[in-house]
């Protein structure tokens, strides 16, 4: 399967050559919680794009993620999608879900924004 539809993009606050993107095979798969399919890719220093899945929700359960880099912490990224809020402490190589109450009705929505303060 080819992943052409990009949705989110974040650049490491301390290394502009580290980029994370959220992508899906189509706009419908990116935004429709009833039939989601998306994934994350990581690019470091112009090497090949690498899919990053460790700790993230399954492809066929999440809409495209909204991404951001922590402006004050090097190599820290956040992603939010209908499956929850996720954090990466290693420049997007692996992810962990942040433990928090995630209402069931959020699973049927596509987030619109993410702010790190």
C-alpha positions as CSV (number, residue, x, y, z in Angstrom):
1,X,0.0,0.0,0.0
2,X,1.2,3.5,-0.8
3,X,0.8,6.3,1.6
4,X,0.3,9.6,-0.3
5,X,-2.0,11.7,1.8
6,X,0.0,13.7,4.4
7,X,-1.8,15.3,7.3
8,X,0.5,16.3,10.1
9,X,4.1,17.3,10.2
10,X,6.4,18.2,13.1
11,X,10.1,19.2,13.2
12,X,12.3,18.5,16.1
13,X,12.9,21.8,18.1
14,X,16.6,21.1,18.4
15,X,17.3,19.4,15.1
16,X,15.6,20.7,12.0
17,X,16.7,17.6,10.1
18,X,14.4,15.3,12.2
19,X,10.9,15.4,10.9
20,X,7.8,13.3,11.8
21,X,4.7,13.1,9.5
22,X,1.3,11.5,9.8
23,X,0.0,10.0,6.6
24,X,-2.9,7.9,5.2
25,X,-3.7,6.2,1.9
26,X,-6.6,8.7,1.3
27,X,-8.4,11.7,2.8
28,X,-11.3,9.4,3.9
29,X,-8.9,7.1,5.8
30,X,-7.1,10.1,7.4
31,X,-10.3,11.7,8.7
32,X,-13.1,9.2,9.0
33,X,-13.1,7.5,12.5
34,X,-15.6,4.9,11.1
35,X,-12.9,3.6,8.7
36,X,-9.5,5.0,9.8
37,X,-6.1,4.0,8.6
38,X,-3.0,6.0,9.2
39,X,0.6,5.8,10.3
40,X,3.6,7.9,11.2
41,X,6.9,8.2,9.4
42,X,10.2,9.7,10.5
43,X,13.0,11.3,8.5
44,X,16.4,11.9,10.1
45,X,19.2,13.9,8.3
46,X,17.8,13.2,4.8
47,X,17.9,9.5,5.1
48,X,15.0,7.3,4.0
49,X,11.6,7.7,5.5
50,X,11.1,5.1,8.2
51,X,7.7,4.0,9.5
52,X,7.5,4.3,13.3
53,X,4.9,2.1,15.0
54,X,6.4,1.2,18.4
55,X,3.9,2.2,21.1
56,X,1.4,3.8,18.6
57,X,-2.2,2.6,18.1
58,X,-2.8,0.1,15.2
59,X,-3.0,1.6,11.8
60,X,-6.5,0.5,11.2
61,X,-7.8,2.0,14.4
62,X,-6.6,5.6,14.2
63,X,-7.2,8.6,12.0
64,X,-4.3,10.8,11.0
65,X,-2.5,12.2,14.0
66,X,-2.1,15.9,14.8
67,X,1.7,16.3,15.6
68,X,3.8,18.8,17.4
69,X,7.4,19.0,18.8
70,X,8.0,20.2,22.3
71,X,9.5,23.7,21.8
72,X,11.5,23.4,25.1
73,X,12.6,19.8,25.1
74,X,14.9,18.4,22.4
75,X,13.7,15.2,20.6
76,X,10.3,15.2,22.3
77,X,7.2,14.9,20.1
78,X,3.5,14.6,20.8
79,X,0.7,13.0,18.6
80,X,-3.0,13.1,19.2
81,X,-5.6,11.1,17.3
82,X,-8.9,9.3,18.0
83,X,-7.0,6.6,20.0
84,X,-5.5,9.0,22.5
85,X,-2.5,11.2,23.3
86,X,1.0,9.9,22.6
87,X,4.5,11.1,23.4
88,X,7.9,10.3,22.0
89,X,11.1,11.0,24.0
90,X,13.5,9.7,21.3
91,X,12.8,11.9,18.3
92,X,9.8,9.9,17.1
93,X,11.4,6.5,17.1
94,X,9.1,5.1,19.7
95,X,5.9,6.3,21.3
96,X,4.0,5.7,24.5
97,X,0.4,6.6,25.2
98,X,0.0,9.2,27.9
99,X,-2.3,7.7,30.6
100,X,-5.3,9.9,30.9
101,X,-9.1,9.5,30.8
102,X,-10.0,9.4,27.1
103,X,-13.8,9.6,26.7
104,X,-15.3,6.9,24.4
105,X,-16.9,9.6,22.2
106,X,-13.5,11.0,21.3
107,X,-12.8,7.7,19.5
108,X,-15.5,8.7,17.0
109,X,-13.9,12.1,16.2
110,X,-10.8,13.5,14.5
111,X,-8.9,16.0,16.7
112,X,-8.4,19.4,15.3
113,X,-5.5,20.8,17.3
114,X,-2.7,20.0,19.8
115,X,-0.9,22.5,22.0
116,X,2.1,21.9,24.2
117,X,2.6,24.4,27.0
